Amino acid sequence: PFNPITSFDITVPTAGYLSVKVYNISGQIVDVIANGFYNENAYSFTWNASGMPSGMYVIHAELNEMSISHNISLIK
């Protein structure tokens, strides 16, 4: 759980197009955290959800043909 800011790290193993989006439980995109070309490196991202209602969200990251999702809970 977080309130209202959360941070996370993503390691990019090979250069490529990285997309990090936040979805609500209805599957709608509510924010785009990253969207572009990233070189091989470790990156830190922050999501400020101060304008969002309490609830469950999914952070979904895609890089080249890899993807990962993580459920998070916003509690105000």
C-alpha positions, 0 to 999 in steps of 0.5 A: 500500500502507498499514499499517495506517492510510490517509487520503483526501479526497472532494470533495462537489460538491453536498449529498447522501447520502454513503456510503463503505464498505470491501469485501474481495475477496469483496465483503463489507462490512468497514467503513463509513467514512461514511454520511449527509448531507454538504454541499458541501465537501471532506472528509478520511476515515481508515480504520484497518485494524489489525484486518484481515488483509493483503490487497486491499480496495476503498473505494467511495464513492457520492453521489447518482447518482455512485460511485467505487471505489479498490483499496487494499492492506494490507500488515502 
